[in-house]
Amino acid sequence: MFKKGQKVKIHGKFIVKTIGDEFVELDPYLQGGLPSAEKFEKQGFTEVTESGQVKDFDGFAVGDFFALDGTFSVVRSNEIFCKLMAGNQMVSVPIHKVLEVE
C-alpha cells in the first residue's frame, strides 16, 4: 500500500470502467490484437501533464482511454486500488500499475 501524499508514477494505458460520485475507476487496457488496436485508435486517448493537469480533456466517459504521464500524489490506497488526483478528478487505478517515485 502507498501512503497519503506519497509520489507515484502510473504505467500503462487505461479505459474508464465506471464513473462514480467520488472517483473515476480506470482499468488497464492491453493493446493486443488488431481489433483492440483499432478500437483504441478510434476512441483516442488523453494525456495528463507532469504537473497532474489534464490537457485536451473533454470529460470522462465510460469507454474513454487515458495515459497518465507524470508524477501524482496518492490520496489513499489499499491492497487492490490506489486513488490519486489527475487534475481536479480523483481516479482509481489497480495497485499493480503504480510505481513508487524515490
Secondary structure per residue as TSV (DSSP state, phi and psi in degrees):
chain	resnum	aa	ss	phi	psi
A	1	M	-	360.0	154.8
A	2	F	-	-107.4	150.8
A	3	K	-	-90.4	152.8
A	4	K	T	-56.8	132.8
A	5	G	T	86.2	-11.9
A	6	Q	-	-64.5	141.9
A	7	K	E	-87.0	132.7
A	8	V	E	-139.2	162.0
A	9	K	E	-119.3	152.3
A	10	I	E	-115.2	135.3
A	11	H	-	-118.5	145.2
A	12	G	S	105.4	175.8
A	13	K	E	-110.0	152.2
A	14	F	E	-132.6	157.1
A	15	I	E	-121.3	140.3
A	16	V	E	-71.9	119.5
A	17	K	E	-90.1	-52.3
A	18	T	E	-143.3	155.6
A	19	I	E	-120.8	113.1
A	20	G	-	-103.6	180.0
A	21	D	S	-66.8	-35.7
A	22	E	S	-97.0	-38.0
A	23	F	-	-150.2	164.1
A	24	V	E	-102.2	128.3
A	25	E	E	-93.9	125.3
A	26	L	E	-109.7	135.7
A	27	D	E	-110.9	148.4
A	28	P	E	-60.6	144.3
A	29	Y	E	-121.0	119.2
A	30	L	-	-100.9	122.0
A	31	Q	-	-82.2	93.8
A	32	G	-	-93.6	-101.1
A	33	G	S	-79.6	-177.0
A	34	L	H	-60.2	-44.6
A	35	P	H	-58.0	-41.7
A	36	S	H	-70.5	-35.6
A	37	A	H	-66.2	-39.5
A	38	E	H	-64.4	-41.1
A	39	K	H	-63.7	-40.8
A	40	F	H	-61.9	-46.6
A	41	E	H	-65.8	-35.9
A	42	K	H	-66.0	-44.1
A	43	Q	H	-76.0	-30.7
A	44	G	-	76.9	-176.2
A	45	F	E	-151.6	158.5
A	46	T	E	-118.0	136.7
A	47	E	E	-102.4	158.9
A	48	V	E	-113.7	135.8
A	49	T	-	-69.7	169.6
A	50	E	T	-60.2	-28.6
A	51	S	T	-82.5	-1.1
A	52	G	S	91.4	2.3
A	53	Q	-	-87.2	134.2
A	54	V	B	-76.5	142.4
A	55	K	S	-122.0	145.9
A	56	D	S	53.9	42.7
A	57	F	-	-96.7	127.8
A	58	D	-	-117.5	18.7
A	59	G	-	103.6	157.2
A	60	F	-	-87.2	134.7
A	61	A	-	-141.1	142.2
A	62	V	T	-56.2	131.2
A	63	G	T	98.0	-11.5
A	64	D	-	-70.4	153.8
A	65	F	E	-109.2	144.3
A	66	F	E	-140.8	143.8
A	67	A	E	-116.1	126.4
A	68	L	E	-102.4	102.6
A	69	D	-	-101.4	147.9
A	70	G	S	105.6	-164.7
A	71	T	E	-114.7	137.0
A	72	F	E	-127.6	154.7
A	73	S	E	-96.6	134.9
A	74	V	E	-72.2	133.5
A	75	V	E	-88.9	-48.8
A	76	R	E	-166.0	162.6
A	77	S	E	-153.9	161.8
A	78	N	-	-137.3	-162.8
A	79	E	S	-71.1	-14.8
A	80	I	S	-114.6	-43.2
A	81	F	E	-126.4	155.1
A	82	C	E	-125.6	130.5
A	83	K	E	-106.5	133.5
A	84	L	E	-145.0	165.2
A	85	M	E	-95.9	127.4
A	86	A	E	-116.1	99.9
A	87	G	T	68.4	-125.1
A	88	N	T	-100.0	9.4
A	89	Q	E	-116.0	130.6
A	90	M	E	-79.7	131.4
A	91	V	E	-121.3	152.3
A	92	S	E	-116.9	124.8
A	93	V	E	-125.8	151.7
A	94	P	E	-60.8	139.9
A	95	I	G	-59.7	-30.2
A	96	H	G	-72.7	-5.7
A	97	K	G	-100.6	6.0
A	98	V	E	-106.5	131.8
A	99	L	E	-118.2	132.8
A	100	E	E	-72.1	138.4
A	101	V	-	-101.1	130.4
A	102	E	-	-94.4	360.0
